[in-house]
Amino acid sequence: MPLRRLGWRRFLVLAGVVLFIAGCAVFMVFTLGQSLGVRALLIGVVAAILPVPVLVACFLWLDRYEPEPLKYLIFCFAWGAFVSTAASLTVNEFAAARFADWGLPAALTGVLVAPFIEELTKALGPILLLVFRRREWSGITDGLVYCGLSAVGFAMVENILYLGGYGYATGADRYGPATGTQQVIAIFIVRILLFGFAHPLFTSMTGVGLGVAARTADRRVRVLAPVAGLLLAMMLHGTWNLLPTLTQATGEALIMLYGFLGLMVPIFFGMVGLAVWLRAWEGRLTERTLPDYVHAGWLSPPEVAALSSLGRRHAARSWARRVAGDAGVRAMRGYQFAATRLALLRDGSLRGLDRKPADLERTATEERELLEAITAYRSFFVGRDPQAPAGVWDGSRYHLRFPDGSQRPVAAPEEPVVPIPVVLAAPPPPVGHAPPGWYGPPPAAPWPSGHQ
């Protein structure tokens, strides 16, 4: 897709966001360094970073069909790592001091304050993306990815405090470096290997609400869904923090065990199942929406079939490498991304997401750019396979040439089995006009029937 020009206003906004996040990062480094010491801080950083690549890879795995821009992924991770932690640390310390002044136990901070400020600040970064870059949201999957990365960033910095402070610094001050190292290992096993999914799980509730809001035209749902998801995340987080507090107060270790096995584990596997189902749903979306462009003459049935699963997409890239080399592979990747974006755009139009004239015009422009990109990508590999049957697609039937030289039309099978594109019978319709009743005013030139 063409890059948008970086005007002075966008440059100032971008610079302001970067400076704000950088300022929060400096604040956190200074605060943790002053509290833990240089050695404990370095040990905490190294230990806390170890699980991050695995967790990030899990969320990127969900985002395979229509990968989000890298800059937005980095923004969410950095927001959770520095902005959310800085705000949460400040509020939690203030609340702990007030509870101490009132003669209340400090543990109340983790139950009554931390869940609310932490979930709110972790979600604020993705919320800003939804408000100002709603077109980058394809649904609940994007909500899980954006909010999940924010939570991973938050957990990484929070783990520095636990591993470096409560782990190494506390043990080394009392019994020496060896004890500090043992405590780091113990906390790493319990906090990261066993419960490392906690923060992403909490914030994923907000991600579901934001994803629902991104793909609905109902204004009430756009407001209520994120609020409901955020409240659920706060309650789940508060319940999780309450379990060790009750265990310590009563001396009953079974409270923690029952809470973990009876509450967190089922919710965790439920969210994993939802994420896997949503990942497959994005692939099936192309099968539901792109046939409109098949009937209009832009695509052929095998192309739509080749987009419906990651396995078929991989097979299509392998085929493109065989017939057109590395350039064909790059073109097929670009084609698959543009086709998925086109399916999401069509789905959003059918849902009525765009109502303002400016949004309708922008959607029509993006559709035109995507169709032009698809046409350009197809030129790298269409008609280059000597093993493929010679034929063209006219929007409703194939016209095949057989070995004896005869030609005849053949209807498309219900389940296309050849995941390669074929030559189109005629150039697609002009992309500068939208079909009546879809985008904007009536077109100056009609589109082929079936596109509406």
C-alpha positions in Angstrom: 0.0 0.0 0.0 1.2 3.6 -0.7 2.7 5.3 2.3 0.9 8.3 3.6 2.9 11.6 3.5 4.4 12.6 6.8 3.1 16.2 7.1 4.2 18.5 9.9 1.1 17.8 12.0 1.7 14.0 11.9 5.4 14.6 12.5 4.6 16.6 15.6 2.2 14.0 16.9 4.6 11.2 16.2 7.5 13.1 17.9 5.3 13.9 20.9 4.3 10.2 21.3 7.9 9.0 21.1 9.1 11.6 23.5 6.3 10.8 26.0 7.1 7.1 25.9 10.8 7.8 26.1 10.3 10.0 29.1 8.3 7.3 30.9 11.1 4.8 30.0 13.7 7.0 31.6 11.5 7.5 34.7 11.2 3.7 35.1 14.9 3.0 34.6 15.8 5.7 37.1 13.2 4.6 39.6 14.0 0.9 39.4 17.8 1.6 39.4 17.5 3.7 42.5 15.4 1.1 44.3 17.2 -2.1 43.3 20.7 -1.1 42.6 22.6 -1.5 39.3 23.5 -5.2 39.8 20.0 -6.3 40.8 18.5 -4.2 38.0 20.7 -5.9 35.3 19.9 -9.3 36.7 16.2 -8.5 36.7 16.3 -7.2 33.1 18.0 -10.3 31.8 15.7 -12.7 33.6 12.5 -10.7 32.7 13.4 -10.5 29.0 13.8 -14.2 28.5 10.1 -15.1 28.1 9.3 -12.0 26.0 10.2 -13.5 22.6 8.0 -16.5 23.2 5.0 -14.5 24.3 5.4 -12.0 21.5 5.7 -14.9 19.0 2.4 -16.3 20.3 0.5 -13.1 19.5 2.2 -12.6 16.2 1.2 -16.2 15.3 -2.5 -15.0 15.7 -1.8 -12.2 13.3 -0.6 -14.2 10.3 -3.5 -13.6 7.9 -3.4 -9.8 8.0 -0.3 -8.7 9.9 -0.6 -5.3 11.6 1.9 -2.5 10.9 5.1 -3.0 12.9 5.0 0.5 14.3 1.6 -0.1 16.0 2.8 -3.3 17.5 5.9 -1.6 18.9 3.8 1.3 20.1 1.5 -1.1 22.1 4.4 -3.0 23.6 6.3 0.2 24.6 3.1 1.7 26.0 2.6 -1.2 28.3 6.2 -1.5 29.2 6.8 2.2 30.1 3.7 4.4 30.2 1.5 1.9 31.9 4.1 0.8 34.5 5.1 4.4 35.3 1.5 5.4 35.9 0.7 2.2 37.8 3.8 2.4 40.0 3.0 6.0 40.9 -0.7 5.4 41.7 0.0 2.1 43.6 2.7 3.7 45.8 0.4 6.6 46.5 -2.4 4.3 47.5 -0.1 2.1 49.6 1.0 5.2 51.6 -2.6 6.3 52.1 -3.6 2.8 53.4 -0.6 2.9 55.8 -1.7 6.2 57.1 -5.2 4.8 57.7 -3.8 1.7 59.5 -4.9 -0.6 56.7 -2.8 -3.5 55.4 -0.7 -2.7 52.3 -2.0 -5.9 50.6 -5.3 -4.0 49.9 -3.4 -2.1 47.2 -3.0 -5.2 45.1 -6.7 -6.0 45.4 -8.5 -2.7 45.4 -6.2 -0.4 43.4 -3.6 -2.2 41.2 -6.2 -4.1 39.1 -8.0 -0.9 38.1 -5.1 1.4 37.4 -3.0 -1.4 35.7 -5.8 -2.7 33.4 -6.9 0.9 32.6 -3.4 2.1 31.6 -2.5 -1.1 29.7 -5.7 -0.7 27.6 -5.3 3.0 27.0 -2.6 2.5 24.3 -4.8 0.1 22.2 -7.8 2.4 22.9 -5.9 5.3 21.3 -5.2 3.2 18.3 -8.8 2.3 18.0 -9.9 6.0 18.2 -7.3 7.4 15.8 -6.5 4.3 13.6 -9.8 2.4 13.6 -9.2 1.2 10.0 -6.2 -0.8 11.2 -8.5 -3.0 13.3 -9.8 -6.1 11.6 -11.7 -7.4 14.6 -11.2 -9.3 17.9 -7.9 -10.8 16.7 -6.4 -7.4 16.4 -7.7 -6.5 19.9 -6.1 -9.6 21.3 -2.8 -8.8 19.6 -2.6 -5.1 20.5 -3.8 -5.6 24.1 -1.7 -8.7 24.5 1.5 -7.0 23.5 0.7 -4.1 25.8 0.3 -6.6 28.7 3.5 -8.4 27.7 5.4 -5.2 27.9 3.9 -4.4 31.3 4.6 -7.8 32.7 8.3 -7.6 31.5 9.0 -4.4 33.4 7.0 -5.6 36.5 9.0 -8.8 36.5 12.2 -6.7 36.7 10.9 -5.5 40.0 10.1 -8.9 41.3 13.1 -10.8 40.0 15.7 -8.1 40.7 14.2 -6.6 43.8 12.2 -9.3 45.7 14.5 -11.9 44.2 18.2 -11.1 43.9 18.4 -7.9 46.0 16.5 -9.2 49.0 18.3 -12.5 49.0 21.8 -11.0 48.4 21.4 -8.4 51.2 20.4 -11.1 53.7 22.4 -14.2 52.9 24.7 -13.3 49.9 24.7 -13.5 46.1 24.1 -17.3 46.0 20.9 -17.0 47.9 19.9 -14.1 45.7 20.4 -16.2 42.6 18.4 -19.0 44.1 15.5 -16.7 44.8 15.6 -15.3 41.2 15.3 -18.9 39.9 12.5 -19.7 42.3 10.5 -16.5 41.4 11.2 -17.1 37.7 9.7 -20.6 37.9 6.6 -19.5 39.8 5.9 -16.1 38.3 6.9 -16.6 34.7 6.9 -20.3 33.9 3.7 -21.1 35.8 1.8 -17.7 35.9 3.4 -15.9 33.0 0.1 -15.8 31.1 -1.7 -13.8 33.8 -1.3 -10.2 32.5 -2.0 -11.1 28.9 -5.0 -13.1 30.0 -6.5 -10.2 32.0 -6.0 -7.6 29.3 -7.3 -9.9 26.6 -10.7 -9.3 28.0 -10.4 -5.7 27.1 -9.0 -6.7 23.7 -12.2 -8.7 23.0 -14.3 -5.7 23.8 -12.2 -3.4 21.6 -12.3 -5.8 18.8 -16.1 -6.1 18.9 -16.3 -2.3 19.0 -14.1 -2.0 15.9 -16.4 -4.2 13.7 -19.8 -2.9 14.7 -21.8 0.0 13.3 -23.9 0.3 16.5 -22.7 3.2 18.6 -24.0 1.7 21.8 -22.0 -1.4 21.2 -18.9 0.7 20.4 -19.0 2.2 23.9 -20.4 -0.7 25.9 -18.2 -3.5 24.6 -14.9 -1.9 25.6 -16.3 -0.9 28.9 -17.6 -4.4 29.6 -14.2 -5.9 28.5 -12.3 -3.5 30.7 -14.4 -4.2 33.8 -14.1 -7.9 33.3 -10.3 -7.6 33.0 -10.3 -5.6 36.3 -12.4 -8.1 38.1 -10.4 -11.0 36.9 -7.1 -9.2 37.8 -8.5 -8.3 41.3 -9.6 -11.9 41.9 -6.2 -13.2 40.9 -4.5 -10.8 43.4 -7.0 -11.7 46.1 -6.1 -15.4 46.0 -2.5 -15.1 47.5 -3.8 -12.5 50.0 -6.4 -14.9 51.3 -3.9 -17.7 51.3 -1.5 -15.7 53.4 -4.2 -14.5 55.8 -5.7 -17.9 56.4 -2.8 -20.2 55.9 -4.8 -22.4 53.6 -2.7 -23.1 50.5 -5.7 -24.9 48.9 -7.3 -21.4 48.3 -4.6 -20.6 45.8 -4.7 -24.1 44.2 -8.5 -24.1 43.8 -8.5 -20.6 42.4 -5.8 -21.4 39.9 -7.3 -24.7 38.7 -10.9 -23.8 39.0 -10.8 -20.2 37.6 -7.7 -19.2 35.8 -6.9 -22.5 33.9 -10.4 -22.8 32.4 -10.5 -19.1 31.4 -7.0 -19.4 29.9 -7.9 -22.4 27.7 -11.2 -20.7 26.8 -9.3 -17.7 25.5 -6.8 -19.9 23.7 -9.7 -21.7 22.0 -11.3 -18.4 21.1 -8.1 -17.0 19.6 -7.6 -20.1 17.5 -11.1 -20.0 16.2 -10.8 -16.3 15.4 -7.6 -17.0 13.5 -9.4 -19.4 11.3 -12.3 -17.0 10.9 -10.1 -14.5 9.2 -9.2 -17.1 6.6 -12.8 -18.0 6.0 -13.7 -14.3 5.6 -12.1 -14.3 2.2 -14.4 -17.1 1.1 -17.4 -15.1 2.2 -16.6 -11.7 0.7 -14.2 -12.1 -2.2 -16.7 -14.0 -4.5 -18.2 -10.6 -5.2 -15.0 -9.7 -7.0 -14.9 -13.0 -8.7 -18.2 -12.3 -10.4 -17.0 -8.8 -11.2 -14.0 -10.3 -13.1 -11.3 -9.2 -10.7 -10.4 -12.7 -9.4 -10.9 -16.3 -10.3 -12.4 -19.0 -8.0 -9.1 -20.8 -7.4 -7.6 -17.6 -6.1 -10.3 -17.3 -3.4 -9.9 -21.0 -2.5 -6.1 -20.5 -2.1 -6.6 -17.7 0.5 -8.9 -19.7 2.8 -6.2 -21.3 5.0 -2.5 -20.8 5.9 -1.7 -24.2 4.4 -3.2 -23.2 1.0 -1.4 -19.8 1.2 1.9 -21.6 1.7 1.2 -23.9 -1.2 0.4 -20.8 -3.4 3.7 -19.2 -2.4 5.6 -22.4 -3.2 3.9 -22.5 -6.6 4.8 -18.8 -7.2 8.4 -19.6 -6.4 8.4 -22.4 -8.9 7.0 -20.4 -11.8 8.4 -16.9 -11.0 11.3 -17.3 -8.6 11.9 -15.0 -5.6 10.0 -12.1 -7.2 7.0 -14.4 -7.6 7.1 -15.3 -3.9 7.2 -11.6 -2.9 4.4 -10.8 -5.3 2.3 -13.7 -3.9 2.8 -12.5 -0.3 1.8 -9.0 -1.3 -1.2 -10.4 -3.2 -2.3 -12.4 -0.2 -2.0 -9.4 2.1 -3.9 -7.1 -0.3 -6.6 -9.7 -0.9 -7.1 -10.1 2.9 -7.3 -6.4 3.3 -9.8 -6.2 0.5 -12.0 -8.9 2.2 -11.9 -7.0 5.5 -12.8 -3.7 3.7 -15.7 -5.4 1.9 -16.9 -6.9 5.2 -16.7 -3.6 6.9 -18.7 -2.0 4.2 -21.4 -4.6 4.4 -21.5 -4.0 8.2 -22.1 -0.3 7.6 -18.9 0.8 9.5 -18.5 3.9 7.3 -21.2 6.5 7.4 -19.5 9.9 7.0 -18.9 11.0 3.5 -15.2 11.3 4.2 -15.0 7.7 5.4 -17.0 6.5 2.4 -14.6 8.3 0.0 -11.6 6.9 1.8 -13.0 3.4 1.7 -13.6 3.7 -2.1 -10.0 5.0 -2.5 -8.5 2.2 -0.5 -10.6 -0.4 -2.5 -9.2 1.1 -5.7 -5.7 1.0 -4.4 -6.1 -2.6 -3.3 -7.5 -3.8 -6.6 -4.7 -2.0 -8.5 -2.2 -3.7 -6.2 -3.8 -7.1 -6.7 -3.7 -6.6 -10.5 -0.1 -5.7 -10.4 0.8 -8.6 -8.2 -1.0 -11.1 -10.4 1.1 -10.1 -13.4 4.2 -11.7 -11.8 2.8 -15.2 -12.0 -0.4 -15.5 -14.0 0.0 -17.5 -17.2 3.6 -18.6 -16.5 3.0 -22.2 -15.4 3.5 -24.6 -18.3 1.8 -27.3 -16.3 -1.4 -25.4 -15.8 -4.3 -25.8 -18.3 -4.6 -23.0 -20.8 -7.8 -21.1 -20.1 -9.3 -17.8 -19.1 -12.0 -16.8 -16.5 -14.8 -14.5 -17.7 -16.5 -13.9 -14.3 -18.9 -16.9 -14.5 -17.1 -19.7 -16.5 -13.8 -21.0 -17.6 -12.9 -21.2 -21.3 -10.4 -24.0 -21.7 -8.3 -25.1 -24.6 -7.9 -28.9 -24.8 -4.9 -30.9 -26.3 -6.9 -31.6 -29.6 -7.1 -27.8 -30.1 -10.8 -27.6 -29.3 -12.2 -24.9 -26.9 -15.3 -25.0 -24.8 -16.7 -23.3 -21.7 -16.6 -25.1 -18.4 -18.5 -24.2 -15.2 -16.5 -23.5 -12.1 -16.6 -26.5 -9.6 -18.2 -25.9 -6.3 -14.9 -26.6 -4.6 -12.0 -25.2 -6.6 -9.0 -27.6 -6.4 -6.3 -25.7 -8.4 -5.0 -23.0 -6.1 -3.4 -20.9 -8.8 -4.8 -17.8 -10.6 -5.7 -18.0 -14.3 -5.8 -15.3 -17.0 -8.9 -13.1 -16.9 -11.0 -12.9 -20.1 -11.0 -9.1 -20.2 -9.5 -6.3 -18.2 -11.4 -5.7 -14.9 -13.8 -2.8 -14.8 -12.5 0.7 -14.0 -11.5 1.1 -10.4 -12.4 4.7 -10.1 -16.2 4.1 -9.8 -18.0 2.4 -7.0 -21.1 0.2 -7.6 -24.4 1.9 -6.9 -25.6 1.9 -3.3 -22.2 0.8 -2.0 -19.8 3.7 -1.8 -20.8 7.3 -2.4 -22.7 8.6 -5.4 -23.8 6.5 -8.4 -20.9 5.7 -10.7 -20.2 7.4 -14.0 -19.8 4.0 -15.6 -21.6 0.8 -14.7 -19.9 -2.2 -13.2 -20.5 -5.8 -14.2 -23.6 -7.4 -12.7 -23.0 -9.5 -9.7 -20.6 -7.0 -8.0 -23.4 -5.4 -6.1 
